[in-house]
Amino acid sequence: MQIKTRLRFFIYFSLLIFIGSLGFYSLGENWSVLESVYMTIITLSTVGFGETQPLTDAGKIWTIIVILFGVSGVAYLFTEFSKEMFRLDFYRRNKMIKSVKKLHNHYIICGYGRMGAVIAGELYEKKRSFVIIDNNPEKIRKIEEKGFLYIEGDATLEETLIEAGVERAGGIVVVLNTDQDNLFVSMSIRTLNNEAFLVSRCSVNDTSAKLRRAGVDKVVNPYVAGGHKMSELLINPQLEDSVTIKTPQHTSIDFGIDEINLSELEQFDGMMIKDSQLREKYELLIIGIIEKNGDLKVNPGSDQILHRDQTIMVIGTKENLERLKESM
């Protein structure tokens, strides 16, 4: 509460205790100052303790008056507290909306579940501007603790998307709990912004085609993607990383990045990269060389000489990587 409100409340109850104690002291029979103050306090607190001394009729009437003024004071306190909380929420919401209005070509995350939290963390580390949409109070509290910009509201409502600056956004990711909500929100986004790059999550493969028809640029099924990654690691433990590229005709091309110790390819010892025939025979590119001492040289030139104590980082399709390994 504001300082003036707290001061008024303190003065009110101080006077009430003083006047109430004075009344009990004056109307009671042989009441001490301590008994009068004690009677006033237990009357205001309504704890139900008995009187310290029998009350006269005048004392009972005075007790009723003290209770009425005490209840009125508490009601006033709660009213003012509610007003201050409303003002605080209103101020914080307006401040957040003003900050979001300044964003242009930013990213929007619809939903702050496990995936949304990971995406927000990645964008934050890359120092990208973004805003999160969610209406779960517990999640909003976590977002506030992180210091991220957010809009508290339902992402399925167009006014919420507009508050998040959907018309000015450069990229939007939809990671709500259900495929139905993801589909509905994606359709709403496309009616408001047809240029932003739109990514959506789906849990059922059948929803993927519907999301694409709704204008989603990329659809991610975390279960399929995770299972695919784990199966690749299981089959090819040496494979460090992989990426799948979708062509406009929806054909998948799987690329892998692997590390190969040249001690297993002794024919390359003392040979320049351009003479290794890795590109001509295997359609593979050397994107890095790791020296014996751990130094890394990225994108080495074609005249770079290879040595058997080096490790090369090679990129290409998984099939071509397998062909090279078979020749080792």
BALUM-264780 format. One record per residue (C-alpha): residue number from 1; residue in three letters; z, x, y negated. Coordinates in Angstrom, 2 decimals, always signed. Each point is the difference from the previous one (the first is absolute). Last residue first. Example, Ala and Ser with C-alpha at 12.3 -4.5 7.8 and 13.67 -1.06 7.14 Angstrom:
BEGIN
n 2; res Ser; c3 +7.14; c1 +13.67; c2 +1.06
n 1; res Ala; c3 +0.66; c1 -1.37; c2 +3.44
// end
This chain:
BEGIN
n 328; res Met; c3 -43.65; c1 +39.19; c2 +47.34
n 327; res Ser; c3 -3.16; c1 -2.02; c2 +0.54
n 326; res Glu; c3 +1.97; c1 -3.14; c2 +0.90
n 325; res Lys; c3 +1.91; c1 +0.31; c2 -3.26
n 324; res Leu; c3 -3.24; c1 -0.01; c2 -1.98
n 323; res Arg; c3 -1.24; c1 -3.13; c2 +1.77
n 322; res Glu; c3 +3.35; c1 -1.74; c2 -0.64
n 321; res Leu; c3 -0.29; c1 +0.71; c2 -3.71
n 320; res Asn; c3 -3.50; c1 -1.42; c2 +0.10
n 319; res Glu; c3 +1.23; c1 -3.24; c2 +1.56
n 318; res Lys; c3 +2.88; c1 -0.26; c2 -2.47
n 317; res Thr; c3 -2.42; c1 +0.12; c2 -2.89
n 316; res Gly; c3 +0.36; c1 +2.93; c2 -2.35
n 315; res Ile; c3 +2.53; c1 +2.17; c2 -1.79
n 314; res Val; c3 +1.16; c1 +3.50; c2 +0.97
n 313; res Met; c3 +3.05; c1 +1.94; c2 -1.14
n 312; res Ile; c3 -0.31; c1 +3.60; c2 +1.20
n 311; res Thr; c3 +2.80; c1 +2.16; c2 +1.37
n 310; res Gln; c3 -0.29; c1 +3.76; c2 -0.48
n 309; res Asp; c3 +0.98; c1 +2.83; c2 +2.34
n 308; res Arg; c3 -3.51; c1 +0.09; c2 +1.53
n 307; res His; c3 -1.62; c1 +0.80; c2 -3.32
n 306; res Leu; c3 -2.62; c1 -1.93; c2 -2.00
n 305; res Ile; c3 -2.01; c1 +1.50; c2 -2.85
n 304; res Gln; c3 -0.54; c1 -2.23; c2 -3.06
n 303; res Asp; c3 -3.68; c1 +0.06; c2 -1.03
n 302; res Ser; c3 -0.29; c1 -3.81; c2 +0.27
n 301; res Gly; c3 +2.79; c1 -0.41; c2 -2.55
n 300; res Pro; c3 +3.49; c1 -1.19; c2 +0.90
n 299; res Asn; c3 +1.03; c1 -3.57; c2 -0.92
n 298; res Val; c3 +3.76; c1 +0.61; c2 -0.14
n 297; res Lys; c3 +1.55; c1 +3.39; c2 +0.74
n 296; res Leu; c3 +3.49; c1 -0.29; c2 +1.44
n 295; res Asp; c3 +2.49; c1 +2.86; c2 +0.31
n 294; res Gly; c3 +2.19; c1 -0.26; c2 +3.11
n 293; res Asn; c3 +0.32; c1 +3.71; c2 +0.78
n 292; res Lys; c3 -2.62; c1 -0.27; c2 +2.77
n 291; res Glu; c3 -2.44; c1 -1.60; c2 -2.44
n 290; res Ile; c3 -0.74; c1 -3.71; c2 -0.09
n 289; res Ile; c3 -3.62; c1 -0.78; c2 -0.81
n 288; res Gly; c3 -1.10; c1 -3.31; c2 -1.51
n 287; res Ile; c3 -2.77; c1 -2.57; c2 -0.18
n 286; res Ile; c3 -2.15; c1 +1.29; c2 +2.86
n 285; res Leu; c3 -2.67; c1 -2.64; c2 +0.55
n 284; res Leu; c3 -1.20; c1 -1.48; c2 +3.29
n 283; res Glu; c3 -3.43; c1 -1.31; c2 +0.93
n 282; res Tyr; c3 +0.38; c1 +1.61; c2 +3.45
n 281; res Lys; c3 -3.03; c1 +2.22; c2 +0.42
n 280; res Glu; c3 -1.27; c1 +0.33; c2 -3.59
n 279; res Arg; c3 +3.35; c1 -0.25; c2 -1.79
n 278; res Leu; c3 +1.90; c1 +2.23; c2 +2.38
n 277; res Gln; c3 -2.92; c1 +2.46; c2 +0.11
n 276; res Ser; c3 +2.46; c1 +2.93; c2 -0.44
n 275; res Asp; c3 -2.51; c1 +1.92; c2 -2.12
n 274; res Lys; c3 +0.80; c1 -1.85; c2 -3.22
n 273; res Ile; c3 +3.71; c1 +0.55; c2 +0.60
n 272; res Met; c3 -0.45; c1 +3.77; c2 +0.18
n 271; res Met; c3 +0.76; c1 +1.67; c2 +3.33
n 270; res Gly; c3 +2.66; c1 +2.67; c2 +0.61
n 269; res Asp; c3 +1.57; c1 -2.02; c2 +2.84
n 268; res Phe; c3 -2.08; c1 -3.17; c2 +0.55
n 267; res Gln; c3 -0.73; c1 +0.79; c2 +3.66
n 266; res Glu; c3 +3.77; c1 +0.20; c2 +0.54
n 265; res Leu; c3 +0.35; c1 -3.77; c2 -0.23
n 264; res Glu; c3 +3.47; c1 -0.49; c2 +1.52
n 263; res Ser; c3 +1.43; c1 +2.76; c2 -2.21
n 262; res Leu; c3 -1.62; c1 -2.02; c2 -2.79
n 261; res Asn; c3 +2.92; c1 -2.43; c2 +0.05
n 260; res Ile; c3 -1.30; c1 -3.49; c2 -0.67
n 259; res Glu; c3 +1.64; c1 -2.50; c2 -2.36
n 258; res Asp; c3 -1.41; c1 -3.52; c2 -0.02
n 257; res Ile; c3 -1.09; c1 -2.59; c2 -2.52
n 256; res Gly; c3 -1.55; c1 -3.13; c2 +1.49
n 255; res Phe; c3 -2.65; c1 -2.48; c2 -1.03
n 254; res Asp; c3 -0.56; c1 -3.37; c2 +1.64
n 253; res Ile; c3 -3.07; c1 -1.94; c2 -1.13
n 252; res Ser; c3 +0.29; c1 -3.79; c2 +0.22
n 251; res Thr; c3 -3.05; c1 -2.21; c2 -0.57
n 250; res His; c3 +0.71; c1 -2.88; c2 -2.37
n 249; res Gln; c3 -3.67; c1 -0.09; c2 -1.20
n 248; res Pro; c3 +1.25; c1 +1.22; c2 -3.40
n 247; res Thr; c3 +1.47; c1 +2.98; c2 +1.88
n 246; res Lys; c3 +3.69; c1 +0.13; c2 +0.92
n 245; res Ile; c3 +1.62; c1 +3.44; c2 +0.10
n 244; res Thr; c3 +2.86; c1 +0.75; c2 +2.39
n 243; res Val; c3 +2.26; c1 +2.96; c2 -0.78
n 242; res Ser; c3 +1.73; c1 +2.52; c2 +2.20
n 241; res Asp; c3 +2.81; c1 +2.55; c2 -0.14
n 240; res Glu; c3 +1.50; c1 +2.88; c2 +1.91
n 239; res Leu; c3 -1.82; c1 -0.38; c2 +3.30
n 238; res Gln; c3 +1.80; c1 +2.34; c2 +2.38
n 237; res Pro; c3 +1.66; c1 -2.87; c2 +1.86
n 236; res Asn; c3 -3.40; c1 -1.53; c2 +0.85
n 235; res Ile; c3 +0.53; c1 -2.90; c2 +2.39
n 234; res Leu; c3 +3.50; c1 -0.87; c2 -1.19
n 233; res Leu; c3 -0.75; c1 +0.78; c2 -3.63
n 232; res Glu; c3 -3.08; c1 -2.22; c2 +0.13
n 231; res Ser; c3 +2.03; c1 -2.77; c2 +1.69
n 230; res Met; c3 +2.62; c1 +0.23; c2 -2.73
n 229; res Lys; c3 -2.57; c1 -0.28; c2 -2.79
n 228; res His; c3 -1.73; c1 -2.99; c2 +1.61
n 227; res Gly; c3 +3.32; c1 -1.74; c2 +0.58
n 226; res Gly; c3 +1.00; c1 +0.50; c2 -3.63
n 225; res Ala; c3 -3.34; c1 -1.25; c2 -1.31
n 224; res Val; c3 +0.02; c1 -3.00; c2 +2.37
n 223; res Tyr; c3 +3.57; c1 -0.92; c2 -0.89
n 222; res Pro; c3 -0.46; c1 +0.66; c2 -3.70
n 221; res Asn; c3 -3.09; c1 -2.26; c2 -0.20
n 220; res Val; c3 -1.67; c1 +1.10; c2 -3.20
n 219; res Val; c3 -2.78; c1 -1.89; c2 -1.78
n 218; res Lys; c3 -2.04; c1 +1.73; c2 -2.67
n 217; res Asp; c3 -2.21; c1 -1.48; c2 -2.72
n 216; res Val; c3 +1.48; c1 -3.52; c2 +0.07
n 215; res Gly; c3 -2.48; c1 -2.52; c2 -1.38
n 214; res Ala; c3 +1.06; c1 -3.22; c2 +1.73
n 213; res Arg; c3 -2.67; c1 +0.62; c2 +2.64
n 212; res Arg; c3 +1.75; c1 +3.27; c2 +0.76
n 211; res Leu; c3 +3.33; c1 -1.81; c2 +0.37
n 210; res Lys; c3 -1.55; c1 -2.53; c2 +2.35
n 209; res Ala; c3 -1.49; c1 +2.78; c2 +2.14
n 208; res Ser; c3 +3.39; c1 +1.74; c2 +0.26
n 207; res Thr; c3 +1.89; c1 -3.18; c2 +0.91
n 206; res Asp; c3 -1.29; c1 +0.11; c2 +3.57
n 205; res Asn; c3 +1.54; c1 +3.46; c2 +0.38
n 204; res Val; c3 +3.51; c1 -1.42; c2 -0.36
n 203; res Ser; c3 +2.67; c1 +1.80; c2 -2.03
n 202; res Cys; c3 -1.96; c1 +0.42; c2 -3.22
n 201; res Arg; c3 +0.66; c1 +2.17; c2 -3.05
n 200; res Ser; c3 -2.16; c1 -0.17; c2 -3.07
n 199; res Val; c3 -1.81; c1 +2.46; c2 -2.24
n 198; res Leu; c3 -1.83; c1 -1.01; c2 -3.17
n 197; res Phe; c3 -1.84; c1 +2.39; c2 -2.31
n 196; res Ala; c3 -0.10; c1 -1.80; c2 -3.35
n 195; res Glu; c3 -3.36; c1 -1.36; c2 -1.17
n 194; res Asn; c3 +0.10; c1 -3.73; c2 +0.79
n 193; res Asn; c3 +3.20; c1 -0.68; c2 -1.89
n 192; res Leu; c3 +1.42; c1 -3.49; c2 -0.49
n 191; res Thr; c3 -1.89; c1 -1.91; c2 +2.70
n 190; res Arg; c3 +0.26; c1 +3.06; c2 +2.27
n 189; res Ile; c3 +3.77; c1 +0.09; c2 -0.42
n 188; res Ser; c3 +0.36; c1 -3.64; c2 +1.07
n 187; res Met; c3 -2.02; c1 +0.64; c2 +3.17
n 186; res Ser; c3 +2.15; c1 +3.04; c2 +0.80
n 185; res Val; c3 +3.16; c1 -2.06; c2 -0.59
n 184; res Phe; c3 -1.13; c1 -2.67; c2 +2.46
n 183; res Leu; c3 -1.01; c1 +2.53; c2 +2.66
n 182; res Asn; c3 +3.22; c1 +2.00; c2 -0.30
n 181; res Asp; c3 +2.05; c1 -3.21; c2 +0.08
n 180; res Gln; c3 -1.75; c1 -1.16; c2 +3.18
n 179; res Asp; c3 +0.28; c1 +3.46; c2 +1.57
n 178; res Thr; c3 +3.78; c1 -0.21; c2 -0.34
n 177; res Asn; c3 +2.71; c1 +2.29; c2 -1.38
n 176; res Leu; c3 -1.75; c1 +1.20; c2 -3.15
n 175; res Val; c3 -1.80; c1 +3.32; c2 -0.31
n 174; res Val; c3 -2.74; c1 -0.57; c2 -2.59
n 173; res Val; c3 -1.25; c1 +3.18; c2 -1.68
n 172; res Ile; c3 -1.66; c1 -0.07; c2 -3.42
n 171; res Gly; c3 -2.06; c1 +2.63; c2 -1.80
n 170; res Gly; c3 -1.34; c1 +0.47; c2 -3.52
n 169; res Ala; c3 +2.10; c1 -2.74; c2 -1.59
n 168; res Arg; c3 -0.88; c1 -1.55; c2 -3.37
n 167; res Glu; c3 -0.54; c1 -3.59; c2 +1.20
n 166; res Val; c3 +2.94; c1 +0.32; c2 +2.40
n 165; res Gly; c3 +2.37; c1 +0.81; c2 -2.86
n 164; res Ala; c3 +3.24; c1 -0.72; c2 +1.86
n 163; res Glu; c3 +0.54; c1 -3.08; c2 -2.17
n 162; res Ile; c3 -3.46; c1 -1.19; c2 +1.11
n 161; res Leu; c3 +1.00; c1 +0.35; c2 +3.65
n 160; res Thr; c3 +3.14; c1 -2.04; c2 -0.63
n 159; res Glu; c3 -2.00; c1 -2.68; c2 -1.84
n 158; res Glu; c3 -2.41; c1 -0.16; c2 +2.95
n 157; res Leu; c3 +2.75; c1 -1.00; c2 +2.43
n 156; res Thr; c3 -0.18; c1 +1.45; c2 +3.54
n 155; res Ala; c3 +1.78; c1 +3.13; c2 -1.26
n 154; res Asp; c3 +3.20; c1 -2.00; c2 -0.51
n 153; res Gly; c3 +2.17; c1 +1.51; c2 -2.70
n 152; res Glu; c3 +2.04; c1 +2.92; c2 -1.22
n 151; res Ile; c3 -2.50; c1 +2.30; c2 -1.67
n 150; res Tyr; c3 +0.68; c1 +3.67; c2 +0.50
n 149; res Leu; c3 +0.00; c1 +3.44; c2 -1.60
n 148; res Phe; c3 +1.74; c1 +2.60; c2 +2.13
n 147; res Gly; c3 +3.40; c1 +1.52; c2 -0.86
n 146; res Lys; c3 +0.92; c1 +0.64; c2 +3.63
n 145; res Glu; c3 +3.25; c1 -1.94; c2 -0.41
n 144; res Glu; c3 -1.99; c1 -2.84; c2 -1.59
n 143; res Ile; c3 -2.28; c1 -0.15; c2 +3.05
n 142; res Lys; c3 +3.04; c1 -0.17; c2 +2.29
n 141; res Arg; c3 +1.46; c1 -2.88; c2 -2.03
n 140; res Ile; c3 -3.36; c1 -1.78; c2 +0.08
n 139; res Lys; c3 +0.02; c1 +0.37; c2 +3.78
n 138; res Glu; c3 +3.38; c1 -1.75; c2 +0.22
n 137; res Pro; c3 -1.12; c1 -2.71; c2 -2.43
n 136; res Asn; c3 -3.22; c1 -0.74; c2 +2.01
n 135; res Asn; c3 -2.72; c1 -1.14; c2 -2.39
n 134; res Asp; c3 -2.41; c1 +2.93; c2 +0.19
n 133; res Ile; c3 -2.81; c1 +1.48; c2 -2.09
n 132; res Ile; c3 -0.05; c1 +3.76; c2 -0.55
n 131; res Val; c3 -1.59; c1 +1.80; c2 -2.96
n 130; res Phe; c3 -1.91; c1 +3.27; c2 -0.02
n 129; res Ser; c3 -0.84; c1 +3.02; c2 -2.14
n 128; res Arg; c3 -0.81; c1 +3.09; c2 +2.05
n 127; res Lys; c3 +2.23; c1 +3.09; c2 -0.08
n 126; res Lys; c3 -1.16; c1 +1.18; c2 +3.46
n 125; res Glu; c3 +3.61; c1 -0.10; c2 +1.20
n 124; res Tyr; c3 +0.34; c1 -3.52; c2 -1.41
n 123; res Leu; c3 -3.19; c1 -1.15; c2 +1.72
n 122; res Glu; c3 +1.27; c1 +1.31; c2 +3.34
n 121; res Gly; c3 +3.42; c1 -1.62; c2 -0.46
n 120; res Ala; c3 -1.56; c1 -3.33; c2 -0.94
n 119; res Ile; c3 -2.21; c1 +0.13; c2 +3.11
n 118; res Val; c3 +2.99; c1 +0.75; c2 +2.23
n 117; res Ala; c3 +2.03; c1 -2.84; c2 -1.55
n 116; res Gly; c3 -2.91; c1 -2.42; c2 +0.40
n 115; res Met; c3 -0.35; c1 +0.92; c2 +3.67
n 114; res Arg; c3 +3.68; c1 -0.62; c2 +0.72
n 113; res Gly; c3 +0.09; c1 -3.18; c2 -2.05
n 112; res Tyr; c3 -0.60; c1 -0.16; c2 -3.73
n 111; res Gly; c3 -2.77; c1 -2.56; c2 -0.30
n 110; res Cys; c3 -3.09; c1 -0.09; c2 -2.20
n 109; res Ile; c3 -0.45; c1 +3.57; c2 -1.23
n 108; res Ile; c3 -2.05; c1 +0.23; c2 -3.20
n 107; res Tyr; c3 -1.71; c1 +3.16; c2 -1.19
n 106; res His; c3 -0.87; c1 +0.97; c2 -3.58
n 105; res Asn; c3 -3.32; c1 -0.01; c2 -1.86
n 104; res His; c3 +1.92; c1 -1.02; c2 -3.11
n 103; res Leu; c3 +3.76; c1 -0.31; c2 -0.48
n 102; res Lys; c3 +1.49; c1 -0.99; c2 -3.37
n 101; res Lys; c3 +0.49; c1 -3.59; c2 +1.15
n 100; res Val; c3 +2.24; c1 +1.27; c2 +2.82
n 99; res Ser; c3 +2.47; c1 +1.48; c2 -2.51
n 98; res Lys; c3 +0.07; c1 -3.26; c2 -1.96
n 97; res Ile; c3 +0.59; c1 -1.94; c2 +3.22
n 96; res Met; c3 +2.93; c1 +2.25; c2 +0.89
n 95; res Lys; c3 +1.59; c1 -0.40; c2 -3.43
n 94; res Asn; c3 -0.48; c1 -3.78; c2 +0.18
n 93; res Arg; c3 +1.63; c1 -0.11; c2 +3.45
n 92; res Arg; c3 +2.90; c1 +2.19; c2 -1.12
n 91; res Tyr; c3 +0.61; c1 -2.13; c2 -3.11
n 90; res Phe; c3 -0.17; c1 -3.28; c2 +1.93
n 89; res Asp; c3 +2.34; c1 +1.36; c2 +2.67
n 88; res Leu; c3 +2.45; c1 +1.15; c2 -2.70
n 87; res Arg; c3 -0.26; c1 -3.28; c2 -1.93
n 86; res Phe; c3 +0.64; c1 -1.97; c2 +3.18
n 85; res Met; c3 +2.98; c1 +2.20; c2 +0.86
n 84; res Glu; c3 +1.33; c1 -0.43; c2 -3.54
n 83; res Lys; c3 -0.37; c1 -3.77; c2 +0.17
n 82; res Ser; c3 +1.73; c1 -0.15; c2 +3.37
n 81; res Phe; c3 +2.90; c1 +2.09; c2 -1.35
n 80; res Glu; c3 +0.28; c1 -2.25; c2 -3.05
n 79; res Thr; c3 +0.20; c1 -3.10; c2 +2.17
n 78; res Phe; c3 +2.42; c1 +1.67; c2 +2.40
n 77; res Leu; c3 +2.33; c1 +0.94; c2 -2.87
n 76; res Tyr; c3 -0.22; c1 -3.45; c2 -1.58
n 75; res Ala; c3 +0.97; c1 -1.57; c2 +3.30
n 74; res Val; c3 +2.93; c1 +2.43; c2 +0.24
n 73; res Gly; c3 +1.11; c1 -0.93; c2 -3.53
n 72; res Ser; c3 -0.31; c1 -3.72; c2 +0.70
n 71; res Val; c3 +2.08; c1 +0.43; c2 +3.15
n 70; res Gly; c3 +2.69; c1 +1.78; c2 -2.02
n 69; res Phe; c3 -0.05; c1 -2.62; c2 -2.77
n 68; res Leu; c3 +0.44; c1 -2.77; c2 +2.54
n 67; res Ile; c3 +2.69; c1 +1.91; c2 +1.93
n 66; res Val; c3 +2.01; c1 +0.71; c2 -3.20
n 65; res Ile; c3 -0.17; c1 -3.67; c2 -1.01
n 64; res Ile; c3 +1.17; c1 -1.16; c2 +3.44
n 63; res Thr; c3 +2.89; c1 +2.49; c2 -0.12
n 62; res Trp; c3 +1.00; c1 -1.33; c2 -3.46
n 61; res Ile; c3 +0.14; c1 -3.54; c2 +1.42
n 60; res Lys; c3 +2.22; c1 +1.28; c2 +2.82
n 59; res Gly; c3 +2.27; c1 +1.78; c2 -2.48
n 58; res Ala; c3 +0.35; c1 -3.15; c2 -2.11
n 57; res Asp; c3 +0.99; c1 -1.90; c2 +3.12
n 56; res Thr; c3 +2.56; c1 +2.71; c2 +0.75
n 55; res Leu; c3 -0.85; c1 +2.75; c2 +2.42
n 54; res Pro; c3 +2.42; c1 +1.32; c2 +2.60
n 53; res Gln; c3 +0.32; c1 +3.80; c2 -0.09
n 52; res Thr; c3 -2.16; c1 +2.85; c2 +1.39
n 51; res Glu; c3 -2.67; c1 -2.57; c2 +0.78
n 50; res Gly; c3 -1.68; c1 +0.22; c2 +3.39
n 49; res Phe; c3 -3.01; c1 +2.20; c2 +0.83
n 48; res Gly; c3 -3.35; c1 -1.80; c2 +0.23
n 47; res Val; c3 -2.35; c1 +2.87; c2 -0.85
n 46; res Thr; c3 -1.48; c1 -2.00; c2 -2.89
n 45; res Ser; c3 -0.66; c1 +3.26; c2 -1.95
n 44; res Leu; c3 +0.74; c1 -1.68; c2 -3.33
n 43; res Thr; c3 +3.21; c1 -1.60; c2 +1.29
n 42; res Ile; c3 +1.08; c1 +3.21; c2 +1.75
n 41; res Ile; c3 -0.45; c1 +1.91; c2 -3.28
n 40; res Thr; c3 +1.77; c1 -2.56; c2 -2.19
n 39; res Met; c3 +2.99; c1 -0.26; c2 +2.35
n 38; res Tyr; c3 +0.34; c1 +3.80; c2 +0.07
n 37; res Val; c3 -0.14; c1 +0.17; c2 -3.81
n 36; res Ser; c3 +2.74; c1 -2.64; c2 -0.29
n 35; res Glu; c3 +2.10; c1 +1.59; c2 +2.73
n 34; res Leu; c3 -0.27; c1 +3.39; c2 -1.73
n 33; res Val; c3 +1.00; c1 -1.47; c2 -3.38
n 32; res Ser; c3 +3.05; c1 -1.68; c2 +1.57
n 31; res Trp; c3 +0.22; c1 -3.75; c2 +0.53
n 30; res Asn; c3 +3.38; c1 -1.61; c2 -0.90
n 29; res Glu; c3 -1.39; c1 -3.53; c2 +0.22
n 28; res Gly; c3 -3.74; c1 +0.01; c2 -0.46
n 27; res Leu; c3 -1.84; c1 -1.43; c2 -2.98
n 26; res Ser; c3 +0.20; c1 +3.04; c2 -2.30
n 25; res Tyr; c3 -0.52; c1 +2.73; c2 +2.61
n 24; res Phe; c3 -2.68; c1 -2.03; c2 +1.77
n 23; res Gly; c3 -1.83; c1 -0.49; c2 -3.31
n 22; res Leu; c3 +0.34; c1 +3.64; c2 -1.05
n 21; res Ser; c3 -1.41; c1 +1.09; c2 +3.37
n 20; res Gly; c3 -3.00; c1 -2.31; c2 -0.45
n 19; res Ile; c3 -0.56; c1 +1.20; c2 -3.56
n 18; res Phe; c3 +0.06; c1 +3.66; c2 +1.02
n 17; res Ile; c3 -2.02; c1 -0.49; c2 +3.20
n 16; res Leu; c3 -2.60; c1 -2.10; c2 -1.84
n 15; res Leu; c3 -0.13; c1 +2.44; c2 -2.88
n 14; res Ser; c3 -0.70; c1 +2.86; c2 +2.39
n 13; res Phe; c3 -2.48; c1 -2.19; c2 +1.87
n 12; res Tyr; c3 -2.04; c1 -0.73; c2 -3.13
n 11; res Ile; c3 +0.23; c1 +3.53; c2 -1.42
n 10; res Phe; c3 -1.28; c1 +1.53; c2 +3.25
n 9; res Phe; c3 -2.86; c1 -2.52; c2 +0.29
n 8; res Arg; c3 -1.03; c1 +0.52; c2 -3.62
n 7; res Leu; c3 +0.02; c1 +3.77; c2 +0.52
n 6; res Arg; c3 -2.08; c1 -0.25; c2 +3.18
n 5; res Thr; c3 -2.56; c1 -2.17; c2 -1.79
n 4; res Lys; c3 -0.17; c1 +2.34; c2 -2.98
n 3; res Ile; c3 -0.46; c1 +3.02; c2 +2.30
n 2; res Gln; c3 -2.96; c1 -1.57; c2 +1.80
n 1; res Met; c3 +0.40; c1 -1.02; c2 +3.64
// end
